[in-house]
Amino acid sequence: MIEKSVPIGIEFYKQMIDKNYYYIDKTMIIKELLDNLASVSLFTRPRRFGKTLTMNMLKTFFEDERDLYGNKIDNHRFFEGKKITFCGEKYMEKMEQYPVISLSLKSAKQPEFEMAYRALQNEIREEFRRHQYVCRSALLCEDEKVQFNLIMTGKADSADYATAFVFLSKCLKKYHHKNVVILIDEYDVPLENANFANFYDQMAAFIRSLFESALKTNENLEFAVITGCLRISRESIFTGLNNLKIISILRNDCAEYFGFTPEEVHQMLVDYNMTDCEEEVQSWYDGYLFGETEVYNPWSVINYIDENRNKTKVFPQPYWSNTSSNSIVRDLIENADSITRKEIEDLVAGGTIEKPVHEDITYENVHDSQDNLWNFLFFTGYLKKIAQRQEQRTKYLTMAVPNEEVLYIYENTIQEWLKVKAKKSDFTEMYSAILAGNTQIIESCIKKQLRESISFMDSAENFYHGFLLGLLGGLEGYEKLSNRESGEGRYDIVLKPYDEQHPAIILEIKKAQRFTEMEKMCQKALQQIEKKHYTAELEQEGYPIIKKYGICFCKKSCMVKIQE
């Protein structure tokens, strides 16, 4: 068994190598970038798929790094034995050859524009501070040094920060006599956040100015790499940028460098002596398709291995759901019409949907149509591609839920939505009918809620159990008990009144495959109440009135029978 530490949350390449963390070698992306070099390359991948670590690795490889006094820092040791070193001098001669501007925009996830802007400003200041050695050189004139220090100390105008990268590029070119490599990670975090926090236009204007000056009109640019979840809309962020190469999850370019391939996951499980977990890891964290390359969610795989490596068996967890923003799934569910609800049900039940795909959607227009929401879910990792076809100028994707982990996110979000919806609804009529024994009104009320809800049928009785328990949550004067032992078994739901003069209620739930079986299943439920003596506890406590309901569900229908 390997002794290397599992790299949870490690985003700095040097730290990964120095601290002897387990590193799946992704350095061949350097070769692919150089072989197909574009002026500006945008990689769009879901959150937590290794973008930040890869960008930091690129920085370590390409940068002619200096300390605060301008002394060169040798980074060759970080690539000893890595795949890129075996590719020949053509690639290795590019190592440590360029000044690099590196910026992550993820800190701009703030509730107000001013806070988000200040966070970005601080990131820019830190990057200037990292390169302050240029100010010690006579190669910069005095007014350039003054402006450099104003930006670095936070005293410059907002216009100076909007054009900070083109200015820094100019200074670095003067010092190094080489064009600059620009790396921008998580470019879309401030835009996604601003969209939900209602200051999208302000943030988009600042990002547009920052990017256009650095990437469009920058004569000192060698090349740039950008990462995010969605592609950049030229109309939204750039105007007339014709040198942008977009490498989305639909393309084969560099597909294996973000996320883990099946071969890499297998080797990792071998190294940690966990091959007996391979099937479980596959069902929970595999299922993505980037181009034609099968990919696992790397964040979830390493968390699973870390929790299970010492043979303390831990059931698979939805690690990704704790790090990613699931607000878009919640949005889809809360605003779903009847057609969309049916589509969600089909997906969660293991089915597929076909939708037109538009790679140039932005956070600003994600809610313009239902198709945009489906697109957003696909590009951010909540759906996977099964097949695609072209019809005239439109590309259509057949999509499905990728794996058990993402299925959990859908189901959990649906359950939370149902709970919130139930709290907002008035079920007085249904409650009165349950206490009075009016099965027709009970059926009618439950059917109405079923038609307006989203269900996941693969959960069988469990879904209907939770659904009914949610509807009963507002019944006052009663204790709600579920799956408790009584008599010779476990009942589904018991409503126990605080006032013994009110009727106690037992509800036994069944699920039928066909509508014609519903009455038989209701009777079976009532027989089970009698056979298992579910009334024993209530009788022992002395409740004089006990109403027994057999309830059967079939898809969006419900039948209720009573035996007093």
C-alpha positions, 0 to 999 in steps of 0.5 A: 500500500502506498504511503503518500497522503491523499491531496484533499484541497491541495491547489498549489503544484509545488506543495503537491510535489514537496509534501509528497502528495499523491499526484496524478500526472497531468503535465502532458497538457503542456505538450498539447497546449504548445502543439495547438497554441492559441492566443487565448484558450478557454477551458470550461469544466465543472467545479472541482475538476482540477482546474486550479491545480492544473493552472498552478502547474502551468504557472510553475512550468512556464514562469521565469520566477523571481524572488522580491530582489529579482533572483531567479528561482529554479523550479526544474525539480518539480518536474523531475520524472513527470511525463512532459520531461520525456517529450523532448527539447522542443517542449522543455526549452519552454520551461521557465522562459516567460514572465507569468501573470496569474490570477484567480477570481474565485475570491469575488464571491461576495454579497455586494458589488463593492465587496466583490470589487475590493476582493478582485482589487486585492488579488490584482494588488497581490500579483503586482506585489509578487512582481515588485522586483521589476521596480528595483530595475532601471528598466522601468521609468519613474512614472511607471514605478509610481503607477506600479506602486499605486496599484500595489498599495491600493491607492490607484484609480478604478480605471487603473485596476481595470487596465492593470494587466496590460500595464503589468504586461508592459512592465514585465516585458521591459524587465524580462525581454519576453512576452507574458503568459496570462493565466486566469482561473475561475473567471466566471465565479464573479459573474455567477455570484453577481447574477444571483446577487443582482449586480451582474451589469456592474461586475460584467463591465469591470471584467470586460475592461480587465479582459479586453485590455489584457487579452485583446489589445495587449501587444506584450501577450505571448498566450493566455489560458482561462478556466471557468464553468461556462464559455465566455460570450463574446458579446458579454465579456469581449467585443471583437476578440477573434483569437479565443479558442474555446475548449468545452466539455464537448471537445476532445482537446485536452479532455483527459487533463481535467478529472480522472480517467478510469485507468487513473482511478483504477491505479489509484485504488490499486496503490491504496489497496482498495480495488474491492471498492472499484465498482462502488466508486464507479457507480457514484463518481464516474459517468462524465464524458468530456469529448469522447473521454470517460471521466470521474469526478476527481474531488469525490474520488480523492475524498472517498479514498481518504475516508476509506483508505484505512479500511474503516468502511464509509458509505459513499458520500456526495462530496461534490454537493458540499462544494458546488453551488446547487442553486441552479438545480433548485431554480430548475425544480422550483420554477418547473412547469408540468413538462419540466417536472415530467422531464426531471422525473424521467431523469431521476428515474434513470431516463434521458432527455434531448435538448438543443445545446447552446455553448454561448449562454451566460449567467445573465440569460440563463433564465431566459428559457428552460433550454438555457437551464438544461444547458447550464446543468450540462456544462456545470456537471449535473448532466452528462452527454449520451448522444448528440446529433446535428439538425441544420445549425442546431446541435442536440444532446441526449442527456442523463444524470451522470452518477449516484452522487449527482442523483443524490443532489437531485433527490435531496433538492426535490425533497427540500423543495417538497418540504418548503412547498408543503409548509406554504400550502393549506391542507386544512381540508385534507386534515379534516377529512383524515380525522372524519374518515372521508376517503374521497376528499383525502384522495382528491387532495393527495392527487392534486399535490402529486400532480404538482410535485416532482417524484422519483419513482425508483425510490418506490414506497420510500418516496411516497412515504416521505411525500405523505409525511411532508403533507401531514407536517402541518397537522396541529395537535398530533405527534407524527411517528414514522417507522416505529415498532409496534405489535409484530412489525413496523408501521409506516405512519402513526398520528398520535393526538395529544388529546385522547378524545381525538382519533389516533390514525394509522396509515400504511402505504403501498405502491402499485405497478398498475392502476388496476392493482390499487384497490387490492394493495389498499386492502393488503395494507389494511390486512397488514395493520391487523396481522402485525397488530400495529394498533397495539401501542395505541390500544395500550395507551388507551386511545378509544378511537383508532382509524386505520387507512390503507393508502396505495400510490401508482404514479400520480394517482392515489387510492385511500381505504379506511377500516375503523 
